[in-house]
Amino acid sequence: MKIPVGILGATGAVGQRFVQLLADHPWFEVVDLAASDRSAGKPYREACTWRLAGAPAEAIGATRVATCEGPFRAQVLFSGLDSSVAGEVESALAGQGYAVVSNARNHRMDPDVPLLIPEINPDHLDALGVQRRRTGGGYIVTNPNCSVVGLAMALAPLHRAFGVKEVAVATLQALSGAGYPGVASMDAADNVVPYIGGGEEEKIEAEPRRILGRFDGKTFVPAPFAVSAAVHRVAVSDGHTMAIFARLEKKASPAEAARALAEFRGEPQERRLPTAPRQPIHVLDAPDRPQPRLDRDREGGMAVSVGRVRGDGTFDLKLEALVHNTIRGAAGAAILNAELLKARDLLP
């Protein structure tokens, strides 16, 4: 029997991606859809202006949308809520005993909330014991910022093999990262916008250190390296590209770094979780890759593509990375987190 799940913020961009990715999932079945009061009471097909390819299944389209306060039939809730409302809603639901698997930024840096990339820091789930004592049983698990998923995945093998000392990153972020309707066409067309609001640079500078750090039994201790980020919105539909510059504790040739990246695996691959990519990092040899249009959909959008791994005279290493921002960087990341929770018998 499949595990019943719900989707918070089901009518939004990330919520729609949850609906799409959870269709025919081998472990999970969507039984609850929740959104704003404006959508509540309507069938999903009427409440939602569908923006993805294809269409929701007939049963999903007929499901009536609830408010986000509950109660819900499902005990496991995926949150695609906007950060303007996610904080209070998710905290309240965790306090009611629900497992909230969130894409929102609000609780990512809370002292007892795992900021999870299953291939990198599955041991951070140990914090759930602390969190559950605080909430009385429910909990929140978060996935990182959409660019941070790609950045942290690229850094993790290098940090393990050689030690990362300093990082600089410049991101080229897709329009879909702004949601719908997103960036105005007159701002996006024929243009690059060198600013993204909501503390985007600060998130990219803080979250990788949390993910690559450790949980000491009480709180999270960040990894001891610095990150400097500059972000840009570009006229690409999906796929965040980033130029990464790393200074290492131990010198590594480009070939050694590329090998560490290509050979990187984690618990999702060992357990063969349904959404996990067979190879989480694809190292590309062509000098003009990765490119969003050509590489964002590798392994269903769940793999990170890396290319142009080369030495650097100022830093030790530089490379390009690409992540599908609404799949591996958002809904797909949360689904993989929930799969790991199930595999570890941590779902209610």
C-alpha positions as CSV (number, residue, x, y, z in Angstrom):
1,M,0.0,0.0,0.0
2,K,1.3,3.5,-0.9
3,I,1.9,6.1,1.7
4,P,-0.7,8.9,1.5
5,V,0.9,12.4,1.1
6,G,-0.3,16.0,0.7
7,I,1.0,19.0,-1.1
8,L,0.9,22.5,0.4
9,G,0.9,25.3,-2.1
10,A,-0.3,22.9,-4.7
11,T,-1.4,25.5,-7.2
12,G,1.9,27.3,-7.4
13,A,5.0,26.6,-9.6
14,V,6.7,24.3,-7.1
15,G,3.4,22.7,-6.1
16,Q,2.6,21.9,-9.7
17,R,6.0,20.3,-10.1
18,F,5.2,18.1,-7.0
19,V,2.0,17.0,-8.6
20,Q,3.8,16.1,-11.8
21,L,6.7,14.2,-10.1
22,L,4.5,12.3,-7.7
23,A,2.2,11.0,-10.4
24,D,2.6,7.2,-10.4
25,H,5.3,7.4,-7.7
26,P,6.0,3.8,-6.4
27,W,5.8,4.7,-2.7
28,F,3.7,7.9,-2.4
29,E,0.1,8.7,-3.4
30,V,-1.2,12.3,-3.4
31,V,-4.5,12.4,-1.4
32,D,-4.5,16.0,-0.2
33,L,-4.0,19.3,-2.1
34,A,-3.9,22.6,-0.2
35,A,-3.5,26.2,-1.2
36,S,-4.8,29.7,-0.3
37,D,-8.3,30.5,0.9
38,R,-8.9,31.8,-2.7
39,S,-8.5,28.3,-4.1
40,A,-10.0,26.3,-1.2
41,G,-13.1,24.4,-2.1
42,K,-12.5,24.3,-5.8
43,P,-11.5,21.2,-7.8
44,Y,-7.8,21.4,-8.5
45,R,-8.3,21.7,-12.2
46,E,-10.3,24.9,-11.6
47,A,-8.1,26.3,-8.8
48,C,-4.9,25.8,-10.7
49,T,-3.7,27.3,-14.0
50,W,-1.4,24.5,-15.1
51,R,1.9,25.7,-16.4
52,L,3.8,22.5,-17.1
53,A,3.8,20.0,-20.0
54,G,0.9,17.5,-20.0
55,A,-1.9,17.7,-17.6
56,P,-2.6,16.4,-14.1
57,A,-4.3,13.0,-13.8
58,E,-8.1,13.0,-13.8
59,A,-8.3,12.0,-10.1
60,I,-5.9,14.8,-9.1
61,G,-7.8,17.3,-11.2
62,A,-11.0,16.4,-9.5
63,T,-9.6,16.6,-6.0
64,R,-11.0,19.5,-4.0
65,V,-8.4,21.9,-2.7
66,A,-8.2,22.5,1.1
67,T,-6.8,25.3,3.1
68,C,-3.3,24.8,4.6
69,E,-4.5,24.6,8.2
70,G,-5.6,21.0,8.0
71,P,-6.7,18.5,9.1
72,F,-5.3,16.2,6.4
73,R,-5.8,12.6,5.7
74,A,-2.0,12.3,5.0
75,Q,0.6,12.5,7.7
76,V,3.3,13.4,5.2
77,L,3.1,16.9,3.6
78,F,5.3,18.3,0.9
79,S,5.5,22.1,1.1
80,G,5.8,24.3,-2.0
81,L,4.5,27.3,-0.1
82,D,5.8,30.8,-0.7
83,S,8.1,32.0,2.1
84,S,5.6,34.8,2.9
85,V,3.4,32.2,4.5
86,A,5.4,29.0,4.9
87,G,7.0,29.7,8.2
88,E,4.0,29.8,10.4
89,V,2.0,27.2,8.5
90,E,4.8,24.6,8.6
91,S,5.5,25.2,12.3
92,A,1.9,24.8,13.1
93,L,1.6,21.5,11.2
94,A,4.7,20.1,12.7
95,G,3.2,20.9,16.1
96,Q,0.2,18.9,15.1
97,G,2.3,15.8,14.4
98,Y,2.7,16.1,10.6
99,A,6.0,15.4,8.8
100,V,6.6,18.5,6.7
101,V,9.1,18.0,3.8
102,S,9.6,21.6,2.7
103,N,11.1,23.5,-0.2
104,A,10.6,26.9,1.5
105,R,13.5,28.8,3.0
106,N,11.9,29.8,6.3
107,H,13.2,26.9,8.5
108,R,16.4,25.9,6.7
109,M,18.7,27.5,9.2
110,D,16.7,26.5,12.4
111,P,19.0,24.9,14.9
112,D,17.2,21.5,14.9
113,V,15.9,21.3,11.3
114,P,17.9,19.2,8.8
115,L,18.9,21.1,5.6
116,L,19.2,17.9,3.6
117,I,20.9,16.7,0.4
118,P,20.6,12.9,0.9
119,E,23.9,12.1,-1.0
120,I,25.8,14.5,1.2
121,N,24.5,14.7,4.8
122,P,22.0,12.0,5.6
123,D,23.4,11.9,9.2
124,H,21.9,15.4,9.7
125,L,18.6,13.5,10.1
126,D,19.8,12.8,13.7
127,A,18.6,16.3,14.5
128,L,15.0,15.0,14.2
129,G,15.2,13.5,17.7
130,V,15.9,17.0,19.1
131,Q,13.3,18.6,17.0
132,R,10.6,16.1,17.8
133,R,11.1,16.6,21.5
134,R,10.5,20.3,20.9
135,T,7.4,19.9,18.7
136,G,5.9,16.9,20.5
137,G,6.2,14.5,17.5
138,G,6.0,16.2,14.1
139,Y,8.9,17.7,12.3
140,I,10.2,19.7,9.4
141,V,12.9,18.7,6.9
142,T,14.1,21.2,4.3
143,N,15.9,21.1,1.0
144,P,18.3,23.9,0.1
145,N,18.0,26.9,-2.2
146,C,17.8,25.8,-5.8
147,S,21.3,27.0,-6.7
148,V,22.8,25.6,-3.5
149,V,21.8,22.1,-4.5
150,G,24.1,22.3,-7.5
151,L,26.9,24.1,-5.7
152,A,26.9,21.8,-2.7
153,M,26.8,18.7,-4.9
154,A,29.9,20.0,-6.8
155,L,31.7,20.9,-3.6
156,A,31.0,17.8,-1.5
157,P,33.3,15.3,-3.4
158,L,36.1,18.0,-3.5
159,H,35.7,18.7,0.2
160,R,35.9,15.1,1.1
161,A,38.9,14.3,-1.0
162,F,40.9,17.5,-0.8
163,G,39.3,19.9,1.7
164,V,37.7,23.1,0.6
165,K,39.2,26.3,2.0
166,E,37.4,29.1,0.1
167,V,34.7,29.3,-2.6
168,A,33.6,32.0,-5.0
169,V,30.5,31.4,-7.2
170,A,28.7,33.4,-9.8
171,T,25.2,32.0,-10.7
172,L,23.2,32.4,-13.9
173,Q,19.7,31.6,-12.7
174,A,16.7,30.6,-14.8
175,L,13.4,32.6,-15.0
176,S,11.4,29.7,-13.5
177,G,13.3,30.3,-10.2
178,A,11.2,33.5,-9.7
179,G,7.9,31.5,-9.9
180,Y,5.0,32.6,-12.0
181,P,4.4,35.3,-13.4
182,G,8.0,35.9,-12.3
183,V,10.3,38.4,-14.0
184,A,8.6,40.9,-16.3
185,S,9.3,40.2,-19.9
186,M,10.8,43.7,-20.5
187,D,13.3,43.0,-17.7
188,A,14.2,39.5,-18.9
189,A,14.4,39.9,-22.7
190,D,17.8,40.9,-24.1
191,N,19.1,41.3,-20.6
192,V,20.9,40.0,-17.5
193,V,19.7,41.2,-14.1
194,P,22.6,41.2,-11.6
195,Y,20.4,41.0,-8.6
196,I,17.9,38.5,-7.1
197,G,15.9,39.6,-4.0
198,G,15.0,37.6,-0.9
199,G,18.6,37.3,0.3
200,E,19.6,35.0,-2.5
201,E,23.3,35.7,-2.2
202,E,23.2,35.3,1.6
203,K,21.5,31.9,1.2
204,I,24.1,30.7,-1.3
205,E,26.9,31.8,1.1
206,A,25.4,30.2,4.2
207,E,23.6,27.0,3.2
208,P,26.6,25.0,1.7
209,R,28.5,25.4,4.9
210,R,25.5,24.1,6.9
211,I,25.1,21.1,4.5
212,L,28.8,20.2,4.5
213,G,29.1,20.7,8.2
214,R,28.1,18.3,11.0
215,F,25.4,17.8,13.7
216,D,27.0,17.6,17.1
217,G,24.0,16.1,18.9
218,K,22.5,19.5,19.8
219,T,23.0,21.8,16.9
220,F,24.7,22.1,13.5
221,V,28.3,23.1,13.2
222,P,29.1,24.7,9.8
223,A,32.0,23.7,7.6
224,P,35.0,26.0,8.2
225,F,35.2,27.5,4.7
226,A,34.0,30.8,3.3
227,V,31.7,31.3,0.3
228,S,31.3,34.5,-1.7
229,A,28.4,34.6,-4.2
230,A,27.2,36.9,-7.0
231,V,23.8,36.1,-8.5
232,H,22.2,36.9,-11.9
233,R,18.8,36.3,-13.5
234,V,19.1,35.3,-17.1
235,A,16.6,34.6,-19.9
236,V,16.7,30.8,-19.6
237,S,13.4,28.9,-18.8
238,D,14.9,26.2,-16.5
239,G,18.3,25.3,-15.2
240,H,20.7,27.3,-13.0
241,T,24.3,27.5,-14.2
242,M,27.2,28.5,-12.0
243,A,30.8,29.2,-12.3
244,I,32.6,27.9,-9.2
245,F,36.1,28.8,-8.0
246,A,37.6,26.8,-5.1
247,R,40.7,27.1,-3.1
248,L,41.6,23.6,-1.6
249,E,43.5,22.5,1.5
250,K,45.2,19.8,-0.5
251,K,46.3,20.4,-4.1
252,A,44.5,18.5,-6.8
253,S,44.9,18.3,-10.5
254,P,41.9,18.9,-12.7
255,A,41.9,15.1,-13.6
256,E,41.9,14.2,-9.9
257,A,39.1,16.6,-9.2
258,A,37.0,15.3,-12.2
259,R,37.5,11.8,-11.0
260,A,36.3,12.6,-7.5
261,L,33.2,14.3,-8.9
262,A,32.4,11.5,-11.4
263,E,32.8,8.7,-8.7
264,F,30.7,10.5,-6.1
265,R,27.8,8.4,-4.7
266,G,25.7,8.5,-1.6
267,E,23.1,6.7,0.4
268,P,20.3,7.3,-2.2
269,Q,22.3,5.4,-4.8
270,E,23.2,2.6,-2.3
271,R,19.5,2.2,-1.3
272,R,18.3,2.7,-5.0
273,L,15.7,5.2,-3.9
274,P,13.1,5.7,-6.7
275,T,13.9,9.4,-7.5
276,A,17.7,9.1,-7.0
277,P,19.9,9.5,-10.1
278,R,22.1,6.5,-10.8
279,Q,25.0,8.9,-11.1
280,P,24.4,12.1,-9.1
281,I,27.2,14.1,-10.9
282,H,27.8,13.9,-14.6
283,V,31.2,15.2,-15.6
284,L,31.2,16.4,-19.2
285,D,34.3,16.5,-21.4
286,A,33.1,18.9,-24.1
287,P,34.6,22.4,-23.7
288,D,31.2,24.1,-24.1
289,R,29.2,22.1,-21.6
290,P,27.1,22.0,-19.4
291,Q,24.3,24.0,-21.1
292,P,20.8,24.3,-19.7
293,R,19.0,23.4,-22.8
294,L,21.1,20.3,-23.4
295,D,21.9,19.0,-19.9
296,R,19.2,20.1,-17.4
297,D,17.1,17.0,-17.9
298,R,19.8,14.4,-17.2
299,E,18.4,11.5,-15.2
300,G,15.0,13.1,-15.1
301,G,16.4,16.4,-14.0
302,M,17.9,14.9,-10.8
303,A,21.6,14.8,-11.8
304,V,24.0,17.7,-11.5
305,S,26.1,18.3,-14.6
306,V,29.7,19.6,-14.2
307,G,32.1,20.6,-16.9
308,R,35.2,22.7,-17.7
309,V,37.1,21.4,-14.6
310,R,40.4,23.2,-14.8
311,G,43.2,24.6,-12.7
312,D,43.3,28.3,-11.7
313,G,46.2,30.6,-10.9
314,T,44.3,32.6,-8.3
315,F,42.2,29.8,-6.9
316,D,43.2,26.2,-7.2
317,L,40.3,24.9,-9.3
318,K,37.4,26.3,-11.3
319,L,34.5,24.5,-12.9
320,E,31.0,25.0,-14.3
321,A,27.9,23.3,-12.8
322,L,24.3,23.1,-13.8
323,V,21.2,22.0,-11.8
324,H,17.6,21.8,-12.9
325,N,16.2,24.4,-10.5
326,T,12.6,23.2,-10.2
327,I,13.4,19.4,-10.1
328,R,16.7,18.7,-8.4
329,G,16.7,22.2,-6.9
330,A,13.1,22.1,-5.6
331,A,10.3,19.5,-5.8
332,G,12.5,16.6,-6.8
333,A,14.9,17.3,-3.9
334,A,12.0,17.2,-1.4
335,I,10.7,14.0,-2.8
336,L,14.2,12.4,-2.6
337,N,14.3,13.6,1.0
338,A,11.0,11.9,1.8
339,E,12.2,8.7,0.2
340,L,15.2,8.7,2.5
341,L,13.0,9.4,5.5
342,K,10.9,6.3,4.5
343,A,14.0,4.2,3.9
344,R,15.2,5.1,7.4
345,D,11.7,4.4,8.9
346,L,11.3,8.1,10.0
347,L,7.9,8.8,8.4
348,P,4.9,8.8,10.6
